[in-house]
Amino acid sequence: MQVGLIGTGRMGRVLARRLKDHVEVTIYDRDSANMAAAQRELGVRTAAGLEDLAGLGAVILAVPDPEVINCIKDFNQLKTPMVIINIATNVAQHVLEEAAAKHVRCIGVKFVGHAGEMALGLNPVIIVNERPAELTNMVREIFAPVGQVMVGKADVVSYINNSAAEKALEAAVNIEEGLKQQGITDPDIIKSAIRQVAAGILKAYADQDLGPFARQVVRAVRAKLKK
């Protein structure tokens, strides 16, 4: 199977690396320097332009939210029947459908994951949107080597990721400010407290691998929430 991929940022490169032994990946980026660097790093083919990608039949958009609709509009003008797979978290399925011409079919694929963690080898949960139903099997096959794939309402990932990010950043800011109030201002200590202690405990919580002290803290937090 041939698949195009637009965007050679962090997520684009992680995807291309995981997909290249499973499907024939062709990458494209309007920044030619970034594309050349990704090609050297990954050893995949590059496209000369959008026309080359459209001819492959299926293209993944690994671009920032604001660029998704512009990409769809560019493919609309080519008149080539194709499938666009959008992975931008905050672009809803109905927005894709409203932007696409009749010859361009769109489906959202959302990651409950983080590009940096994926680069380290962790597998995200991937939700393939439940419609268009005729595309879900093909898309599940494409993303099978990337993570745990399921079909459902992919747009819920926007809430999941934004909620998790907001709470995590709130905790990081609280840790930083709390330490500074205690006169602990060394940036390396603050960084280590957030990156190793806090992040490490969160991972242990997710993996159900907390120690006795941490489990006691969890019980206290839950008891407080119930009040």
C-alpha atoms as an extended CHARMM CRD file, in Angstrom:
* protein
*
       227  EXT
         1         1  MET       CA              0.0000000000        0.0000000000        0.0000000000  PROA      1               0.0000000000
         2         2  GLN       CA              1.2150000000        3.4930000000       -0.8590000000  PROA      2               0.0000000000
         3         3  VAL       CA              0.5840000000        6.3590000000        1.5470000000  PROA      3               0.0000000000
         4         4  GLY       CA              1.5750000000       10.0160000000        1.3930000000  PROA      4               0.0000000000
         5         5  LEU       CA              2.4500000000       12.0050000000        4.4930000000  PROA      5               0.0000000000
         6         6  ILE       CA              2.5070000000       15.7860000000        4.6590000000  PROA      6               0.0000000000
         7         7  GLY       CA              4.5270000000       17.3270000000        7.4800000000  PROA      7               0.0000000000
         8         8  THR       CA              8.0100000000       16.3790000000        8.6870000000  PROA      8               0.0000000000
         9         9  GLY       CA              7.8420000000       17.8030000000       12.1960000000  PROA      9               0.0000000000
        10        10  ARG       CA              8.0960000000       15.6680000000       15.3300000000  PROA      10              0.0000000000
        11        11  MET       CA              4.8730000000       13.7480000000       14.8020000000  PROA      11              0.0000000000
        12        12  GLY       CA              5.3790000000       13.4120000000       11.0480000000  PROA      12              0.0000000000
        13        13  ARG       CA              8.8020000000       11.8550000000       11.5220000000  PROA      13              0.0000000000
        14        14  VAL       CA              7.6230000000        9.5120000000       14.2570000000  PROA      14              0.0000000000
        15        15  LEU       CA              4.7830000000        8.3260000000       12.0220000000  PROA      15              0.0000000000
        16        16  ALA       CA              6.9800000000        7.8870000000        8.9700000000  PROA      16              0.0000000000
        17        17  ARG       CA              9.4890000000        5.8840000000       10.9980000000  PROA      17              0.0000000000
        18        18  ARG       CA              6.8070000000        3.5100000000       12.2870000000  PROA      18              0.0000000000
        19        19  LEU       CA              4.9760000000        3.2140000000        8.9810000000  PROA      19              0.0000000000
        20        20  LYS       CA              7.8450000000        2.8010000000        6.5250000000  PROA      20              0.0000000000
        21        21  ASP       CA              8.2840000000       -0.9410000000        7.0560000000  PROA      21              0.0000000000
        22        22  HSD       CA              4.5300000000       -1.5360000000        6.8320000000  PROA      22              0.0000000000
        23        23  VAL       CA              3.4740000000        0.6490000000        3.8910000000  PROA      23              0.0000000000
        24        24  GLU       CA              5.3150000000        2.5340000000        1.1540000000  PROA      24              0.0000000000
        25        25  VAL       CA              5.5810000000        6.0560000000        2.5800000000  PROA      25              0.0000000000
        26        26  THR       CA              6.1790000000        9.1930000000        0.5150000000  PROA      26              0.0000000000
        27        27  ILE       CA              6.7550000000       12.3710000000        2.5180000000  PROA      27              0.0000000000
        28        28  TYR       CA              6.2620000000       16.0150000000        1.5900000000  PROA      28              0.0000000000
        29        29  ASP       CA              6.8980000000       19.3110000000        3.3300000000  PROA      29              0.0000000000
        30        30  ARG       CA              6.7170000000       22.8250000000        1.9150000000  PROA      30              0.0000000000
        31        31  ASP       CA              9.9610000000       23.4650000000        3.7690000000  PROA      31              0.0000000000
        32        32  SER       CA             12.3670000000       21.6910000000        1.4260000000  PROA      32              0.0000000000
        33        33  ALA       CA             15.2000000000       21.7120000000        3.9780000000  PROA      33              0.0000000000
        34        34  ASN       CA             13.0580000000       19.9320000000        6.5690000000  PROA      34              0.0000000000
        35        35  MET       CA             11.9130000000       17.4230000000        3.9550000000  PROA      35              0.0000000000
        36        36  ALA       CA             15.4810000000       16.6970000000        2.8430000000  PROA      36              0.0000000000
        37        37  ALA       CA             16.5940000000       16.2190000000        6.4490000000  PROA      37              0.0000000000
        38        38  ALA       CA             13.6930000000       13.8170000000        7.0950000000  PROA      38              0.0000000000
        39        39  GLN       CA             14.5100000000       11.9030000000        3.9200000000  PROA      39              0.0000000000
        40        40  ARG       CA             18.1200000000       11.4330000000        5.0040000000  PROA      40              0.0000000000
        41        41  GLU       CA             17.0540000000       10.3890000000        8.4880000000  PROA      41              0.0000000000
        42        42  LEU       CA             14.2840000000        8.0020000000        7.4880000000  PROA      42              0.0000000000
        43        43  GLY       CA             15.2800000000        6.7370000000        4.0630000000  PROA      43              0.0000000000
        44        44  VAL       CA             11.8030000000        7.2070000000        2.5690000000  PROA      44              0.0000000000
        45        45  ARG       CA             10.7420000000        8.6870000000       -0.7420000000  PROA      45              0.0000000000
        46        46  THR       CA              9.8730000000       12.3510000000       -1.1720000000  PROA      46              0.0000000000
        47        47  ALA       CA              7.1930000000       13.9220000000       -3.3730000000  PROA      47              0.0000000000
        48        48  ALA       CA              7.8270000000       16.7710000000       -5.7940000000  PROA      48              0.0000000000
        49        49  GLY       CA              4.4440000000       18.2810000000       -4.9640000000  PROA      49              0.0000000000
        50        50  LEU       CA              0.8280000000       17.6690000000       -4.0060000000  PROA      50              0.0000000000
        51        51  GLU       CA              0.0600000000       16.1600000000       -7.4170000000  PROA      51              0.0000000000
        52        52  ASP       CA              2.4250000000       13.2690000000       -6.6830000000  PROA      52              0.0000000000
        53        53  LEU       CA              0.7840000000       12.6730000000       -3.3110000000  PROA      53              0.0000000000
        54        54  ALA       CA             -2.7770000000       12.7960000000       -4.6560000000  PROA      54              0.0000000000
        55        55  GLY       CA             -1.8850000000       10.0360000000       -7.0880000000  PROA      55              0.0000000000
        56        56  LEU       CA             -1.0700000000        7.6970000000       -4.2170000000  PROA      56              0.0000000000
        57        57  GLY       CA             -4.7290000000        7.6050000000       -3.1750000000  PROA      57              0.0000000000
        58        58  ALA       CA             -4.2960000000        8.1960000000        0.5710000000  PROA      58              0.0000000000
        59        59  VAL       CA             -2.5100000000       11.0770000000        2.3170000000  PROA      59              0.0000000000
        60        60  ILE       CA             -1.9390000000       11.6430000000        6.0510000000  PROA      60              0.0000000000
        61        61  LEU       CA             -1.9180000000       15.2580000000        7.2130000000  PROA      61              0.0000000000
        62        62  ALA       CA              0.6180000000       15.6360000000       10.0320000000  PROA      62              0.0000000000
        63        63  VAL       CA              0.3860000000       19.4220000000       10.0480000000  PROA      63              0.0000000000
        64        64  PRO       CA             -0.7270000000       22.0070000000       12.6450000000  PROA      64              0.0000000000
        65        65  ASP       CA             -4.4700000000       22.5730000000       13.0640000000  PROA      65              0.0000000000
        66        66  PRO       CA             -4.6080000000       25.8520000000       11.0710000000  PROA      66              0.0000000000
        67        67  GLU       CA             -2.9940000000       24.2340000000        8.0100000000  PROA      67              0.0000000000
        68        68  VAL       CA             -5.3950000000       21.3000000000        7.6710000000  PROA      68              0.0000000000
        69        69  ILE       CA             -8.1590000000       23.1110000000        5.8040000000  PROA      69              0.0000000000
        70        70  ASN       CA             -5.6820000000       24.8110000000        3.4820000000  PROA      70              0.0000000000
        71        71  CYS       CA             -4.2610000000       21.4030000000        2.5460000000  PROA      71              0.0000000000
        72        72  ILE       CA             -7.7340000000       20.0430000000        1.8310000000  PROA      72              0.0000000000
        73        73  LYS       CA             -8.5480000000       23.0470000000       -0.3640000000  PROA      73              0.0000000000
        74        74  ASP       CA             -5.3270000000       22.5320000000       -2.3090000000  PROA      74              0.0000000000
        75        75  PHE       CA             -6.2570000000       18.8900000000       -2.9720000000  PROA      75              0.0000000000
        76        76  ASN       CA             -9.7880000000       19.9380000000       -3.9450000000  PROA      76              0.0000000000
        77        77  GLN       CA             -8.3320000000       21.8520000000       -6.8780000000  PROA      77              0.0000000000
        78        78  LEU       CA             -6.4590000000       18.8290000000       -8.2370000000  PROA      78              0.0000000000
        79        79  LYS       CA             -9.6730000000       16.9180000000       -9.0650000000  PROA      79              0.0000000000
        80        80  THR       CA             -7.9870000000       13.5990000000       -8.1890000000  PROA      80              0.0000000000
        81        81  PRO       CA            -10.1210000000       11.1200000000       -6.1840000000  PROA      81              0.0000000000
        82        82  MET       CA             -8.3210000000       10.4820000000       -2.8940000000  PROA      82              0.0000000000
        83        83  VAL       CA             -8.5700000000        9.9440000000        0.8580000000  PROA      83              0.0000000000
        84        84  ILE       CA             -7.2410000000       12.4630000000        3.3720000000  PROA      84              0.0000000000
        85        85  ILE       CA             -6.4380000000       11.2200000000        6.8770000000  PROA      85              0.0000000000
        86        86  ASN       CA             -6.2510000000       14.0700000000        9.3730000000  PROA      86              0.0000000000
        87        87  ILE       CA             -4.4040000000       13.5620000000       12.6540000000  PROA      87              0.0000000000
        88        88  ALA       CA             -4.6620000000       17.1500000000       13.9550000000  PROA      88              0.0000000000
        89        89  THR       CA             -6.3820000000       16.7750000000       17.3190000000  PROA      89              0.0000000000
        90        90  ASN       CA             -8.5290000000       19.9020000000       17.2790000000  PROA      90              0.0000000000
        91        91  VAL       CA             -9.9710000000       19.6750000000       13.7500000000  PROA      91              0.0000000000
        92        92  ALA       CA            -13.3660000000       17.9600000000       13.9500000000  PROA      92              0.0000000000
        93        93  GLN       CA            -14.7360000000       15.4540000000       11.4430000000  PROA      93              0.0000000000
        94        94  HSD       CA            -17.5740000000       17.7250000000       10.3360000000  PROA      94              0.0000000000
        95        95  VAL       CA            -15.0490000000       20.4990000000        9.5880000000  PROA      95              0.0000000000
        96        96  LEU       CA            -13.1270000000       18.1270000000        7.3110000000  PROA      96              0.0000000000
        97        97  GLU       CA            -16.2860000000       17.0820000000        5.5020000000  PROA      97              0.0000000000
        98        98  GLU       CA            -17.4510000000       20.6450000000        5.0000000000  PROA      98              0.0000000000
        99        99  ALA       CA            -14.1000000000       21.6700000000        3.5190000000  PROA      99              0.0000000000
       100       100  ALA       CA            -13.6600000000       18.7170000000        1.1480000000  PROA      100             0.0000000000
       101       101  ALA       CA            -14.8820000000       18.4920000000       -2.4300000000  PROA      101             0.0000000000
       102       102  LYS       CA            -16.8450000000       15.4130000000       -3.5170000000  PROA      102             0.0000000000
       103       103  HSD       CA            -13.7660000000       13.6620000000       -4.9130000000  PROA      103             0.0000000000
       104       104  VAL       CA            -11.8800000000       14.0990000000       -1.6070000000  PROA      104             0.0000000000
       105       105  ARG       CA            -12.9840000000       11.8470000000        1.2400000000  PROA      105             0.0000000000
       106       106  CYS       CA            -11.7530000000       12.7360000000        4.7230000000  PROA      106             0.0000000000
       107       107  ILE       CA            -11.4670000000       10.8250000000        7.9770000000  PROA      107             0.0000000000
       108       108  GLY       CA            -10.0830000000       11.8510000000       11.3480000000  PROA      108             0.0000000000
       109       109  VAL       CA             -7.5370000000        9.7160000000       13.1960000000  PROA      109             0.0000000000
       110       110  LYS       CA             -6.7150000000       11.0320000000       16.6540000000  PROA      110             0.0000000000
       111       111  PHE       CA             -3.8670000000       10.0690000000       18.9950000000  PROA      111             0.0000000000
       112       112  VAL       CA             -4.1730000000        9.8130000000       22.7550000000  PROA      112             0.0000000000
       113       113  GLY       CA             -0.4370000000       10.1770000000       22.9650000000  PROA      113             0.0000000000
       114       114  HSD       CA              2.5410000000       12.4850000000       22.7470000000  PROA      114             0.0000000000
       115       115  ALA       CA              5.0780000000       12.6720000000       19.9190000000  PROA      115             0.0000000000
       116       116  GLY       CA              8.0110000000       12.8380000000       22.3290000000  PROA      116             0.0000000000
       117       117  GLU       CA              6.8860000000        9.7310000000       24.2060000000  PROA      117             0.0000000000
       118       118  MET       CA              6.2010000000        7.9140000000       20.9220000000  PROA      118             0.0000000000
       119       119  ALA       CA              9.7430000000        8.7430000000       19.7960000000  PROA      119             0.0000000000
       120       120  LEU       CA             10.9440000000        6.9450000000       22.9330000000  PROA      120             0.0000000000
       121       121  GLY       CA              9.0020000000        3.8340000000       21.9250000000  PROA      121             0.0000000000
       122       122  LEU       CA              5.6810000000        4.1820000000       23.7530000000  PROA      122             0.0000000000
       123       123  ASN       CA              2.5370000000        3.2310000000       21.8590000000  PROA      123             0.0000000000
       124       124  PRO       CA             -0.4090000000        5.6400000000       21.7950000000  PROA      124             0.0000000000
       125       125  VAL       CA             -4.0870000000        4.7570000000       21.7000000000  PROA      125             0.0000000000
       126       126  ILE       CA             -5.3680000000        5.7130000000       18.2330000000  PROA      126             0.0000000000
       127       127  ILE       CA             -9.0590000000        6.3410000000       17.5620000000  PROA      127             0.0000000000
       128       128  VAL       CA            -10.1560000000        6.0900000000       13.9470000000  PROA      128             0.0000000000
       129       129  ASN       CA            -13.3620000000        8.0100000000       13.3850000000  PROA      129             0.0000000000
       130       130  GLU       CA            -16.3720000000        5.7570000000       12.9070000000  PROA      130             0.0000000000
       131       131  ARG       CA            -17.3620000000        7.5030000000        9.6840000000  PROA      131             0.0000000000
       132       132  PRO       CA            -17.0300000000        7.2440000000        6.7600000000  PROA      132             0.0000000000
       133       133  ALA       CA            -17.5090000000        3.5870000000        7.6540000000  PROA      133             0.0000000000
       134       134  GLU       CA            -16.1200000000        2.3910000000        4.3220000000  PROA      134             0.0000000000
       135       135  LEU       CA            -12.7170000000        3.8890000000        5.1730000000  PROA      135             0.0000000000
       136       136  THR       CA            -12.2260000000        2.5560000000        8.6970000000  PROA      136             0.0000000000
       137       137  ASN       CA            -10.7490000000       -0.8490000000        7.7970000000  PROA      137             0.0000000000
       138       138  MET       CA             -8.1950000000        0.6480000000        5.4210000000  PROA      138             0.0000000000
       139       139  VAL       CA             -7.1660000000        3.2710000000        7.9730000000  PROA      139             0.0000000000
       140       140  ARG       CA             -6.9380000000        0.7270000000       10.7910000000  PROA      140             0.0000000000
       141       141  GLU       CA             -4.5800000000       -1.3220000000        8.6260000000  PROA      141             0.0000000000
       142       142  ILE       CA             -2.3780000000        1.6950000000        7.8960000000  PROA      142             0.0000000000
       143       143  PHE       CA             -2.0010000000        2.6480000000       11.5650000000  PROA      143             0.0000000000
       144       144  ALA       CA             -1.6740000000       -0.8730000000       12.9840000000  PROA      144             0.0000000000
       145       145  PRO       CA              2.1090000000       -0.5790000000       13.5380000000  PROA      145             0.0000000000
       146       146  VAL       CA              1.7880000000        2.8340000000       15.1970000000  PROA      146             0.0000000000
       147       147  GLY       CA             -0.2270000000        1.9860000000       18.3100000000  PROA      147             0.0000000000
       148       148  GLN       CA             -3.4030000000        0.4530000000       19.7360000000  PROA      148             0.0000000000
       149       149  VAL       CA             -6.0580000000        1.2090000000       17.1220000000  PROA      149             0.0000000000
       150       150  MET       CA             -9.7940000000        1.3590000000       17.7750000000  PROA      150             0.0000000000
       151       151  VAL       CA            -12.8160000000        2.7890000000       15.9490000000  PROA      151             0.0000000000
       152       152  GLY       CA            -15.1020000000        5.3280000000       17.5890000000  PROA      152             0.0000000000
       153       153  LYS       CA            -15.8810000000        9.0280000000       17.8950000000  PROA      153             0.0000000000
       154       154  ALA       CA            -12.3910000000       10.3740000000       17.2700000000  PROA      154             0.0000000000
       155       155  ASP       CA            -13.3120000000       13.9720000000       18.1140000000  PROA      155             0.0000000000
       156       156  VAL       CA            -13.4800000000       13.0660000000       21.8230000000  PROA      156             0.0000000000
       157       157  VAL       CA             -9.6700000000       12.9750000000       21.7680000000  PROA      157             0.0000000000
       158       158  SER       CA             -9.6480000000       16.7650000000       21.6320000000  PROA      158             0.0000000000
       159       159  TYR       CA            -11.2230000000       16.8610000000       25.0980000000  PROA      159             0.0000000000
       160       160  ILE       CA             -9.0380000000       14.0240000000       26.3960000000  PROA      160             0.0000000000
       161       161  ASN       CA             -5.7360000000       15.5200000000       25.2850000000  PROA      161             0.0000000000
       162       162  ASN       CA             -6.5880000000       19.1130000000       26.1290000000  PROA      162             0.0000000000
       163       163  SER       CA             -7.8320000000       18.1210000000       29.5900000000  PROA      163             0.0000000000
       164       164  ALA       CA             -4.7490000000       16.0110000000       30.2900000000  PROA      164             0.0000000000
       165       165  ALA       CA             -2.4070000000       18.7330000000       29.0100000000  PROA      165             0.0000000000
       166       166  GLU       CA             -4.1150000000       21.4670000000       31.0390000000  PROA      166             0.0000000000
       167       167  LYS       CA             -4.0030000000       19.4660000000       34.2780000000  PROA      167             0.0000000000
       168       168  ALA       CA             -0.3910000000       18.4180000000       33.7210000000  PROA      168             0.0000000000
       169       169  LEU       CA              0.7430000000       21.9800000000       33.0240000000  PROA      169             0.0000000000
       170       170  GLU       CA             -1.2300000000       23.2630000000       36.0010000000  PROA      170             0.0000000000
       171       171  ALA       CA              0.6040000000       20.7370000000       38.1750000000  PROA      171             0.0000000000
       172       172  ALA       CA              3.9740000000       21.7320000000       36.7100000000  PROA      172             0.0000000000
       173       173  VAL       CA              3.3470000000       25.4210000000       37.3620000000  PROA      173             0.0000000000
       174       174  ASN       CA              2.1590000000       24.6740000000       40.9190000000  PROA      174             0.0000000000
       175       175  ILE       CA              5.2830000000       22.6300000000       41.6110000000  PROA      175             0.0000000000
       176       176  GLU       CA              7.5460000000       25.3670000000       40.2680000000  PROA      176             0.0000000000
       177       177  GLU       CA              5.8250000000       28.1550000000       42.1880000000  PROA      177             0.0000000000
       178       178  GLY       CA              5.6020000000       26.0800000000       45.3690000000  PROA      178             0.0000000000
       179       179  LEU       CA              9.3310000000       25.3390000000       45.3340000000  PROA      179             0.0000000000
       180       180  LYS       CA             10.1800000000       28.9760000000       44.6910000000  PROA      180             0.0000000000
       181       181  GLN       CA              8.0320000000       30.0200000000       47.6510000000  PROA      181             0.0000000000
       182       182  GLN       CA             10.2160000000       27.7330000000       49.7860000000  PROA      182             0.0000000000
       183       183  GLY       CA             13.3330000000       29.4600000000       48.4930000000  PROA      183             0.0000000000
       184       184  ILE       CA             14.2420000000       26.6580000000       46.0770000000  PROA      184             0.0000000000
       185       185  THR       CA             15.0800000000       28.5110000000       42.8710000000  PROA      185             0.0000000000
       186       186  ASP       CA             17.8160000000       26.4310000000       41.2280000000  PROA      186             0.0000000000
       187       187  PRO       CA             16.4350000000       25.7040000000       37.7200000000  PROA      187             0.0000000000
       188       188  ASP       CA             18.0380000000       22.2610000000       37.5560000000  PROA      188             0.0000000000
       189       189  ILE       CA             16.3520000000       21.2110000000       40.8050000000  PROA      189             0.0000000000
       190       190  ILE       CA             12.9740000000       22.5140000000       39.6170000000  PROA      190             0.0000000000
       191       191  LYS       CA             13.3780000000       20.7980000000       36.2540000000  PROA      191             0.0000000000
       192       192  SER       CA             14.2910000000       17.4940000000       37.8940000000  PROA      192             0.0000000000
       193       193  ALA       CA             11.3660000000       17.7210000000       40.3200000000  PROA      193             0.0000000000
       194       194  ILE       CA              8.9500000000       18.1650000000       37.4140000000  PROA      194             0.0000000000
       195       195  ARG       CA             10.5760000000       15.9160000000       34.8100000000  PROA      195             0.0000000000
       196       196  GLN       CA             11.6350000000       13.0270000000       37.0300000000  PROA      196             0.0000000000
       197       197  VAL       CA              9.6350000000       13.0690000000       40.2660000000  PROA      197             0.0000000000
       198       198  ALA       CA              6.2800000000       14.3660000000       39.0020000000  PROA      198             0.0000000000
       199       199  ALA       CA              6.3600000000       12.8000000000       35.5290000000  PROA      199             0.0000000000
       200       200  GLY       CA              7.7590000000        9.5530000000       36.9120000000  PROA      200             0.0000000000
       201       201  ILE       CA              4.9800000000        9.2910000000       39.4850000000  PROA      201             0.0000000000
       202       202  LEU       CA              2.3340000000       10.0100000000       36.8350000000  PROA      202             0.0000000000
       203       203  LYS       CA              3.7160000000        7.1910000000       34.6970000000  PROA      203             0.0000000000
       204       204  ALA       CA              3.7890000000        4.8640000000       37.7030000000  PROA      204             0.0000000000
       205       205  TYR       CA              0.1670000000        5.7900000000       38.4460000000  PROA      205             0.0000000000
       206       206  ALA       CA             -0.8560000000        5.0280000000       34.8510000000  PROA      206             0.0000000000
       207       207  ASP       CA              0.9720000000        1.6970000000       34.9880000000  PROA      207             0.0000000000
       208       208  GLN       CA             -0.4590000000        0.8540000000       38.4510000000  PROA      208             0.0000000000
       209       209  ASP       CA              3.0760000000        0.6510000000       39.8150000000  PROA      209             0.0000000000
       210       210  LEU       CA              2.9640000000        3.1210000000       42.7110000000  PROA      210             0.0000000000
       211       211  GLY       CA              4.8940000000        2.6220000000       45.9150000000  PROA      211             0.0000000000
       212       212  PRO       CA              3.2900000000        2.6300000000       49.4030000000  PROA      212             0.0000000000
       213       213  PHE       CA              3.7400000000        6.3770000000       50.0020000000  PROA      213             0.0000000000
       214       214  ALA       CA              2.3000000000        7.3020000000       46.6090000000  PROA      214             0.0000000000
       215       215  ARG       CA             -0.6800000000        4.9800000000       47.1010000000  PROA      215             0.0000000000
       216       216  GLN       CA             -1.3690000000        6.6720000000       50.4250000000  PROA      216             0.0000000000
       217       217  VAL       CA             -1.3390000000       10.0730000000       48.7080000000  PROA      217             0.0000000000
       218       218  VAL       CA             -3.7760000000        8.8130000000       46.0690000000  PROA      218             0.0000000000
       219       219  ARG       CA             -6.1880000000        7.6110000000       48.7520000000  PROA      219             0.0000000000
       220       220  ALA       CA             -6.0310000000       11.0030000000       50.4620000000  PROA      220             0.0000000000
       221       221  VAL       CA             -6.6690000000       12.8490000000       47.1950000000  PROA      221             0.0000000000
       222       222  ARG       CA             -9.6560000000       10.6510000000       46.3530000000  PROA      222             0.0000000000
       223       223  ALA       CA            -11.1050000000       11.0890000000       49.8140000000  PROA      223             0.0000000000
       224       224  LYS       CA            -10.8240000000       14.8650000000       49.4400000000  PROA      224             0.0000000000
       225       225  LEU       CA            -12.5620000000       14.7660000000       46.0560000000  PROA      225             0.0000000000
       226       226  LYS       CA            -15.5030000000       12.8590000000       47.5240000000  PROA      226             0.0000000000
       227       227  LYS       CA            -16.2170000000       15.5600000000       50.0960000000  PROA      227             0.0000000000
